[in-house]
Amino acid sequence: MILPDQVKSGLMKKAPHYIAAFSEAKGPYMANVGFMLQQMDLYFSANGIGSCWVGIPKPVRKVIESSSLEFKILMQFGKASETLHRTNASEFRRKSLSEITDIKDADELLEAARLAPSAVNRQNWYFTGDKNLINAYSLTPNFFGNLVGGKYSLINVGVAICHLQIAAEHFGKTTAITFEEKRENPRKGLEYVASLKIEA
């Protein structure tokens, strides 16, 4: 955790507190950043604390240079000044399930991923498989997408996988995240990230 005076926020108003995510550049590390930090986001929300992923603010140089790992993103948090939660799923501006998956028998799990937050609301994830094995892919950003939140694409997918796993465990399932290095992409423009195995 870092303090407001350790953050360069530009024109954005500073928050009371920040979590700075650092990682080694190894394996699906960007998705892991999203997966891990989203657990904090949900914890804050469940306990009445406002939080938000922020891509523009950065830690000051001293903070970045104090770690041997790479800085990736910040999450700000503090006491919310307005209503914290939406009251209905219709208030979310999200893609439909048919736009993010071809799975037909796991709507109760995929709905949790559909409602997950993403950088500039890109929702750049796609899921294949079935109710026992869900494969998560990132949509390859085009030129414009790279300019607008594209560098957070894999973080977004990690966030969605976090929601999938929590939803499965909520319904009493046992889960395991796996990585299949040789899995073929189902269509052009998708990049395989990870799989979620789900057992009763």
CYANA upper distance limits for C-alpha pairs under 8 A (distance plus 0.5 A):
  1 MET  CA     17 HIS  CA      7.79
  1 MET  CA     18 TYR  CA      6.17
  1 MET  CA     19 ILE  CA      4.98
  1 MET  CA     20 ALA  CA      6.73
  2 ILE  CA      6 GLN  CA      6.79
  2 ILE  CA      7 VAL  CA      8.27
  2 ILE  CA     17 HIS  CA      7.12
  2 ILE  CA     18 TYR  CA      5.84
  2 ILE  CA     19 ILE  CA      6.63
  2 ILE  CA     20 ALA  CA      7.34
  3 LEU  CA      7 VAL  CA      7.59
  3 LEU  CA     16 PRO  CA      7.69
  3 LEU  CA     17 HIS  CA      6.05
  3 LEU  CA     18 TYR  CA      6.75
  4 PRO  CA     14 LYS  CA      6.78
  4 PRO  CA     15 ALA  CA      7.04
  4 PRO  CA     16 PRO  CA      6.74
  4 PRO  CA     17 HIS  CA      6.76
  4 PRO  CA     18 TYR  CA      7.65
  6 GLN  CA     59 PRO  CA      6.18
  6 GLN  CA     60 VAL  CA      5.93
  6 GLN  CA     63 VAL  CA      7.60
  7 VAL  CA     57 PRO  CA      7.09
  7 VAL  CA     58 LYS  CA      6.12
  7 VAL  CA     59 PRO  CA      4.79
  7 VAL  CA     60 VAL  CA      5.89
  8 LYS  CA     57 PRO  CA      5.95
  8 LYS  CA     58 LYS  CA      5.78
  8 LYS  CA     59 PRO  CA      6.39
  8 LYS  CA     60 VAL  CA      6.43
  9 SER  CA     13 LYS  CA      7.54
  9 SER  CA     14 LYS  CA      6.96
  9 SER  CA     56 ILE  CA      7.38
  9 SER  CA     57 PRO  CA      4.64
  9 SER  CA     58 LYS  CA      7.03
 10 GLY  CA     56 ILE  CA      8.14
 10 GLY  CA     57 PRO  CA      7.07
 12 MET  CA     57 PRO  CA      8.16
 15 ALA  CA     76 GLN  CA      6.47
 15 ALA  CA     77 PHE  CA      6.97
 15 ALA  CA     78 GLY  CA      7.28
 16 PRO  CA     76 GLN  CA      8.06
 16 PRO  CA     77 PHE  CA      7.15
 16 PRO  CA     78 GLY  CA      6.15
 17 HIS  CA     76 GLN  CA      6.21
 17 HIS  CA     77 PHE  CA      5.89
 17 HIS  CA     78 GLY  CA      6.72
 18 TYR  CA     74 LEU  CA      6.99
 18 TYR  CA     75 MET  CA      6.02
 18 TYR  CA     76 GLN  CA      4.82
 18 TYR  CA     77 PHE  CA      6.62
 19 ILE  CA     74 LEU  CA      6.14
 19 ILE  CA     75 MET  CA      5.63
 19 ILE  CA     76 GLN  CA      6.88
 20 ALA  CA     59 PRO  CA      8.03
 20 ALA  CA     71 PHE  CA      7.81
 20 ALA  CA     72 LYS  CA      8.19
 20 ALA  CA     73 ILE  CA      6.67
 20 ALA  CA     74 LEU  CA      5.14
 20 ALA  CA     75 MET  CA      7.10
 21 ALA  CA     33 VAL  CA      7.41
 21 ALA  CA     37 LEU  CA      8.14
 21 ALA  CA     71 PHE  CA      6.57
 21 ALA  CA     72 LYS  CA      6.14
 21 ALA  CA     73 ILE  CA      5.96
 21 ALA  CA     74 LEU  CA      6.62
 22 PHE  CA     69 LEU  CA      6.13
 22 PHE  CA     70 GLU  CA      5.69
 22 PHE  CA     71 PHE  CA      4.82
 22 PHE  CA     72 LYS  CA      6.10
 22 PHE  CA     73 ILE  CA      8.08
 23 SER  CA     29 TYR  CA      7.36
 23 SER  CA     33 VAL  CA      7.92
 23 SER  CA     69 LEU  CA      5.65
 23 SER  CA     70 GLU  CA      5.78
 23 SER  CA     71 PHE  CA      7.12
 23 SER  CA     72 LYS  CA      7.62
 24 GLU  CA     29 TYR  CA      7.65
 24 GLU  CA     69 LEU  CA      5.60
 24 GLU  CA     70 GLU  CA      6.52
 25 ALA  CA     29 TYR  CA      6.66
 25 ALA  CA     69 LEU  CA      8.46
 25 ALA  CA     70 GLU  CA      7.74
 28 PRO  CA     32 ASN  CA      6.83
 28 PRO  CA    193 VAL  CA      7.45
 29 TYR  CA     33 VAL  CA      6.72
 30 MET  CA     34 GLY  CA      7.06
 30 MET  CA     72 LYS  CA      8.46
 30 MET  CA    152 TYR  CA      8.34
 30 MET  CA    154 LEU  CA      6.00
 30 MET  CA    155 ILE  CA      5.64
 30 MET  CA    158 GLY  CA      7.98
 31 ALA  CA     35 PHE  CA      6.63
 31 ALA  CA    154 LEU  CA      5.34
 31 ALA  CA    155 ILE  CA      5.02
 31 ALA  CA    156 ASN  CA      7.62
 31 ALA  CA    157 VAL  CA      6.54
 31 ALA  CA    158 GLY  CA      4.53
 31 ALA  CA    159 VAL  CA      7.91
 31 ALA  CA    193 VAL  CA      8.05
 32 ASN  CA     36 MET  CA      6.49
 32 ASN  CA    155 ILE  CA      7.68
 32 ASN  CA    158 GLY  CA      6.34
 33 VAL  CA     37 LEU  CA      6.47
 33 VAL  CA     72 LYS  CA      8.44
 33 VAL  CA    155 ILE  CA      6.63
 33 VAL  CA    158 GLY  CA      7.52
 34 GLY  CA     38 GLN  CA      6.35
 34 GLY  CA    154 LEU  CA      8.07
 34 GLY  CA    155 ILE  CA      4.75
 34 GLY  CA    156 ASN  CA      6.67
 34 GLY  CA    157 VAL  CA      7.69
 34 GLY  CA    158 GLY  CA      4.96
 34 GLY  CA    159 VAL  CA      5.24
 35 PHE  CA     39 GLN  CA      7.34
 35 PHE  CA    155 ILE  CA      7.89
 35 PHE  CA    158 GLY  CA      4.87
 35 PHE  CA    159 VAL  CA      5.32
 35 PHE  CA    160 ALA  CA      8.16
 35 PHE  CA    161 ILE  CA      7.19
 35 PHE  CA    162 CYS  CA      5.61
 36 MET  CA     40 MET  CA      7.76
 36 MET  CA    159 VAL  CA      8.48
 36 MET  CA    162 CYS  CA      8.28
 37 LEU  CA     41 ASP  CA      6.97
 37 LEU  CA     75 MET  CA      8.47
 37 LEU  CA    159 VAL  CA      8.44
 38 GLN  CA     42 LEU  CA      6.67
 38 GLN  CA    159 VAL  CA      6.16
 38 GLN  CA    162 CYS  CA      7.43
 39 GLN  CA     43 TYR  CA      6.60
 39 GLN  CA    162 CYS  CA      7.78
 40 MET  CA     44 PHE  CA      6.58
 41 ASP  CA     45 SER  CA      6.78
 41 ASP  CA     51 SER  CA      6.69
 41 ASP  CA     52 CYS  CA      7.96
 42 LEU  CA     46 ALA  CA      6.57
 43 TYR  CA     47 ASN  CA      6.83
 44 PHE  CA     48 GLY  CA      6.82
 44 PHE  CA     49 ILE  CA      5.28
 44 PHE  CA     50 GLY  CA      7.00
 44 PHE  CA     51 SER  CA      7.19
 44 PHE  CA     77 PHE  CA      8.35
 45 SER  CA     49 ILE  CA      5.90
 45 SER  CA     50 GLY  CA      6.73
 45 SER  CA     51 SER  CA      7.74
 45 SER  CA     84 LEU  CA      7.97
 45 SER  CA     85 HIS  CA      8.46
 48 GLY  CA     79 LYS  CA      8.11
 48 GLY  CA     80 ALA  CA      8.10
 48 GLY  CA     84 LEU  CA      7.61
 49 ILE  CA     77 PHE  CA      7.37
 49 ILE  CA     78 GLY  CA      6.26
 49 ILE  CA     79 LYS  CA      5.75
 49 ILE  CA     80 ALA  CA      6.52
 49 ILE  CA     84 LEU  CA      8.29
 50 GLY  CA     77 PHE  CA      5.98
 50 GLY  CA     78 GLY  CA      5.94
 50 GLY  CA     79 LYS  CA      6.20
 50 GLY  CA     80 ALA  CA      5.19
 50 GLY  CA     84 LEU  CA      6.97
 51 SER  CA     75 MET  CA      7.32
 51 SER  CA     76 GLN  CA      5.99
 51 SER  CA     77 PHE  CA      4.59
 51 SER  CA     78 GLY  CA      7.06
 52 CYS  CA     75 MET  CA      6.08
 52 CYS  CA     76 GLN  CA      5.90
 52 CYS  CA     77 PHE  CA      6.98
 53 TRP  CA     73 ILE  CA      8.14
 53 TRP  CA     74 LEU  CA      6.64
 53 TRP  CA     75 MET  CA      4.91
 53 TRP  CA     76 GLN  CA      6.95
 53 TRP  CA    119 ALA  CA      8.41
 54 VAL  CA     73 ILE  CA      7.42
 54 VAL  CA     74 LEU  CA      6.04
 54 VAL  CA     75 MET  CA      6.27
 54 VAL  CA     76 GLN  CA      7.49
 55 GLY  CA     73 ILE  CA      6.55
 55 GLY  CA     74 LEU  CA      7.19
 57 PRO  CA     74 LEU  CA      7.78
 58 LYS  CA     73 ILE  CA      8.05
 58 LYS  CA     74 LEU  CA      7.58
 59 PRO  CA     63 VAL  CA      6.46
 59 PRO  CA     64 ILE  CA      6.84
 60 VAL  CA     64 ILE  CA      7.09
 61 ARG  CA     65 GLU  CA      6.47
 62 LYS  CA     66 SER  CA      6.60
 63 VAL  CA     67 SER  CA      7.72
 64 ILE  CA     70 GLU  CA      8.28
 64 ILE  CA     71 PHE  CA      6.98
 80 ALA  CA     84 LEU  CA      6.98
 86 ARG  CA     91 GLU  CA      7.06
 86 ARG  CA     92 PHE  CA      8.44
 87 THR  CA     91 GLU  CA      8.02
 88 ASN  CA     92 PHE  CA      8.41
 89 ALA  CA    115 LEU  CA      8.46
 92 PHE  CA    115 LEU  CA      7.48
 94 ARG  CA    114 ARG  CA      7.34
 94 ARG  CA    115 LEU  CA      7.19
 94 ARG  CA    121 ASN  CA      8.26
 94 ARG  CA    123 GLN  CA      8.06
 95 LYS  CA     99 GLU  CA      6.63
 95 LYS  CA    100 ILE  CA      7.65
 95 LYS  CA    114 ARG  CA      7.58
 95 LYS  CA    123 GLN  CA      7.92
 96 SER  CA    100 ILE  CA      7.46
 96 SER  CA    114 ARG  CA      8.01
 97 LEU  CA    101 THR  CA      6.60
 97 LEU  CA    107 ASP  CA      8.35
 97 LEU  CA    110 LEU  CA      7.84
 97 LEU  CA    111 GLU  CA      7.59
 97 LEU  CA    114 ARG  CA      7.23
 98 SER  CA    102 ASP  CA      6.98
 99 GLU  CA    126 TYR  CA      8.40
100 ILE  CA    114 ARG  CA      8.01
100 ILE  CA    125 TRP  CA      6.81
100 ILE  CA    126 TYR  CA      5.12
100 ILE  CA    127 PHE  CA      6.81
101 THR  CA    126 TYR  CA      5.91
101 THR  CA    127 PHE  CA      5.14
101 THR  CA    128 THR  CA      6.46
102 ASP  CA    127 PHE  CA      7.35
102 ASP  CA    128 THR  CA      6.29
102 ASP  CA    129 GLY  CA      8.31
103 ILE  CA    107 ASP  CA      8.49
103 ILE  CA    127 PHE  CA      7.68
103 ILE  CA    128 THR  CA      6.27
103 ILE  CA    129 GLY  CA      6.57
103 ILE  CA    130 ASP  CA      6.12
103 ILE  CA    131 LYS  CA      8.21
104 LYS  CA    130 ASP  CA      7.85
105 ASP  CA    130 ASP  CA      7.07
105 ASP  CA    131 LYS  CA      6.41
106 ALA  CA    110 LEU  CA      6.70
106 ALA  CA    130 ASP  CA      7.45
106 ALA  CA    131 LYS  CA      5.58
107 ASP  CA    111 GLU  CA      6.25
108 GLU  CA    112 ALA  CA      7.64
108 GLU  CA    167 ALA  CA      8.26
109 LEU  CA    113 ALA  CA      7.54
109 LEU  CA    164 LEU  CA      6.20
109 LEU  CA    167 ALA  CA      6.02
109 LEU  CA    168 ALA  CA      6.64
110 LEU  CA    114 ARG  CA      6.57
110 LEU  CA    164 LEU  CA      6.99
111 GLU  CA    115 LEU  CA      6.84
112 ALA  CA    116 ALA  CA      7.00
112 ALA  CA    160 ALA  CA      8.36
112 ALA  CA    163 HIS  CA      6.11
112 ALA  CA    164 LEU  CA      6.62
112 ALA  CA    167 ALA  CA      6.92
113 ALA  CA    160 ALA  CA      5.24
113 ALA  CA    161 ILE  CA      7.41
113 ALA  CA    163 HIS  CA      5.80
113 ALA  CA    164 LEU  CA      6.06
114 ARG  CA    123 GLN  CA      8.24
114 ARG  CA    160 ALA  CA      8.01
116 ALA  CA    159 VAL  CA      7.26
116 ALA  CA    160 ALA  CA      6.14
116 ALA  CA    163 HIS  CA      7.19
117 PRO  CA    121 ASN  CA      7.09
117 PRO  CA    123 GLN  CA      8.06
117 PRO  CA    156 ASN  CA      7.92
117 PRO  CA    159 VAL  CA      7.79
117 PRO  CA    160 ALA  CA      8.27
118 SER  CA    122 ARG  CA      6.45
118 SER  CA    123 GLN  CA      6.22
118 SER  CA    124 ASN  CA      8.45
118 SER  CA    156 ASN  CA      5.55
118 SER  CA    159 VAL  CA      8.06
119 ALA  CA    123 GLN  CA      8.35
119 ALA  CA    149 GLY  CA      6.25
119 ALA  CA    152 TYR  CA      7.00
119 ALA  CA    153 SER  CA      8.12
119 ALA  CA    156 ASN  CA      7.18
120 VAL  CA    148 VAL  CA      7.83
120 VAL  CA    149 GLY  CA      6.81
122 ARG  CA    149 GLY  CA      8.42
123 GLN  CA    156 ASN  CA      7.66
124 ASN  CA    138 SER  CA      6.30
124 ASN  CA    139 LEU  CA      5.65
124 ASN  CA    153 SER  CA      6.97
124 ASN  CA    156 ASN  CA      7.60
124 ASN  CA    157 VAL  CA      7.65
125 TRP  CA    136 ALA  CA      7.41
125 TRP  CA    137 TYR  CA      6.12
125 TRP  CA    138 SER  CA      5.27
125 TRP  CA    139 LEU  CA      6.36
125 TRP  CA    156 ASN  CA      8.09
125 TRP  CA    157 VAL  CA      6.24
125 TRP  CA    160 ALA  CA      8.16
126 TYR  CA    136 ALA  CA      6.45
126 TYR  CA    137 TYR  CA      5.59
126 TYR  CA    138 SER  CA      6.87
126 TYR  CA    139 LEU  CA      7.54
126 TYR  CA    190 LEU  CA      8.31
127 PHE  CA    134 ILE  CA      6.82
127 PHE  CA    135 ASN  CA      5.91
127 PHE  CA    136 ALA  CA      5.30
127 PHE  CA    137 TYR  CA      6.69
128 THR  CA    134 ILE  CA      6.34
128 THR  CA    135 ASN  CA      5.68
128 THR  CA    136 ALA  CA      7.38
129 GLY  CA    133 LEU  CA      6.13
129 GLY  CA    134 ILE  CA      5.42
129 GLY  CA    135 ASN  CA      6.39
130 ASP  CA    134 ILE  CA      6.35
131 LYS  CA    198 ILE  CA      7.57
132 ASN  CA    197 LYS  CA      6.33
132 ASN  CA    198 ILE  CA      5.20
132 ASN  CA    199 GLU  CA      6.80
133 LEU  CA    195 SER  CA      7.19
133 LEU  CA    196 LEU  CA      6.16
133 LEU  CA    197 LYS  CA      5.11
133 LEU  CA    198 ILE  CA      6.50
134 ILE  CA    195 SER  CA      6.02
134 ILE  CA    196 LEU  CA      5.66
134 ILE  CA    197 LYS  CA      7.13
135 ASN  CA    192 TYR  CA      8.09
135 ASN  CA    193 VAL  CA      8.28
135 ASN  CA    194 ALA  CA      6.57
135 ASN  CA    195 SER  CA      4.77
135 ASN  CA    196 LEU  CA      6.96
136 ALA  CA    157 VAL  CA      7.84
136 ALA  CA    161 ILE  CA      7.85
136 ALA  CA    192 TYR  CA      6.77
136 ALA  CA    193 VAL  CA      6.17
136 ALA  CA    194 ALA  CA      5.92
136 ALA  CA    195 SER  CA      6.31
136 ALA  CA    196 LEU  CA      8.42
137 TYR  CA    157 VAL  CA      7.83
137 TYR  CA    190 LEU  CA      6.34
137 TYR  CA    191 GLU  CA      5.69
137 TYR  CA    192 TYR  CA      4.91
137 TYR  CA    193 VAL  CA      5.77
137 TYR  CA    194 ALA  CA      7.80
138 SER  CA    153 SER  CA      7.21
138 SER  CA    154 LEU  CA      6.96
138 SER  CA    157 VAL  CA      6.82
138 SER  CA    190 LEU  CA      6.08
138 SER  CA    191 GLU  CA      5.55
138 SER  CA    192 TYR  CA      6.96
138 SER  CA    193 VAL  CA      7.21
139 LEU  CA    153 SER  CA      8.24
139 LEU  CA    189 GLY  CA      6.25
139 LEU  CA    190 LEU  CA      5.21
139 LEU  CA    191 GLU  CA      6.86
140 THR  CA    189 GLY  CA      5.60
140 THR  CA    190 LEU  CA      6.20
140 THR  CA    191 GLU  CA      7.08
141 PRO  CA    145 GLY  CA      5.37
141 PRO  CA    146 ASN  CA      6.21
141 PRO  CA    150 GLY  CA      6.48
141 PRO  CA    153 SER  CA      8.28
142 ASN  CA    146 ASN  CA      6.66
143 PHE  CA    147 LEU  CA      7.11
144 PHE  CA    148 VAL  CA      6.85
145 GLY  CA    149 GLY  CA      6.98
145 GLY  CA    150 GLY  CA      5.64
146 ASN  CA    150 GLY  CA      4.35
146 ASN  CA    151 LYS  CA      6.84
149 GLY  CA    153 SER  CA      7.57
152 TYR  CA    156 ASN  CA      6.69
153 SER  CA    157 VAL  CA      7.08
154 LEU  CA    158 GLY  CA      6.78
154 LEU  CA    193 VAL  CA      8.30
155 ILE  CA    159 VAL  CA      6.84
156 ASN  CA    160 ALA  CA      6.93
157 VAL  CA    161 ILE  CA      6.67
157 VAL  CA    193 VAL  CA      8.27
158 GLY  CA    162 CYS  CA      6.71
159 VAL  CA    163 HIS  CA      7.01
160 ALA  CA    164 LEU  CA      6.78
161 ILE  CA    165 GLN  CA      6.67
161 ILE  CA    196 LEU  CA      8.23
162 CYS  CA    166 ILE  CA      6.72
163 HIS  CA    167 ALA  CA      6.54
164 LEU  CA    168 ALA  CA      6.69
165 GLN  CA    169 GLU  CA      6.71
165 GLN  CA    175 THR  CA      7.19
165 GLN  CA    196 LEU  CA      7.79
166 ILE  CA    170 HIS  CA      6.51
167 ALA  CA    171 PHE  CA      6.97
168 ALA  CA    172 GLY  CA      7.14
168 ALA  CA    173 LYS  CA      5.82
168 ALA  CA    174 THR  CA      7.91
168 ALA  CA    175 THR  CA      7.73
168 ALA  CA    198 ILE  CA      7.74
169 GLU  CA    173 LYS  CA      5.32
169 GLU  CA    174 THR  CA      6.76
169 GLU  CA    175 THR  CA      7.60
172 GLY  CA    200 ALA  CA      7.55
173 LYS  CA    198 ILE  CA      6.78
173 LYS  CA    199 GLU  CA      6.05
173 LYS  CA    200 ALA  CA      5.33
174 THR  CA    198 ILE  CA      6.26
174 THR  CA    199 GLU  CA      5.57
174 THR  CA    200 ALA  CA      6.72
175 THR  CA    196 LEU  CA      7.13
175 THR  CA    197 LYS  CA      5.94
175 THR  CA    198 ILE  CA      5.19
175 THR  CA    199 GLU  CA      6.88
176 ALA  CA    196 LEU  CA      6.27
176 ALA  CA    197 LYS  CA      5.66
176 ALA  CA    198 ILE  CA      7.37
177 ILE  CA    194 ALA  CA      7.41
177 ILE  CA    195 SER  CA      6.18
177 ILE  CA    196 LEU  CA      5.14
177 ILE  CA    197 LYS  CA      6.75
178 THR  CA    194 ALA  CA      6.48
178 THR  CA    195 SER  CA      5.67
178 THR  CA    196 LEU  CA      6.81
178 THR  CA    197 LYS  CA      7.78
179 PHE  CA    193 VAL  CA      7.85
179 PHE  CA    194 ALA  CA      5.43
179 PHE  CA    195 SER  CA      6.55
180 GLU  CA    194 ALA  CA      7.56
180 GLU  CA    195 SER  CA      8.09
183 ARG  CA    192 TYR  CA      7.73
184 GLU  CA    192 TYR  CA      8.19
185 ASN  CA    190 LEU  CA      6.57
185 ASN  CA    191 GLU  CA      6.89
185 ASN  CA    192 TYR  CA      6.75
186 PRO  CA    190 LEU  CA      7.89
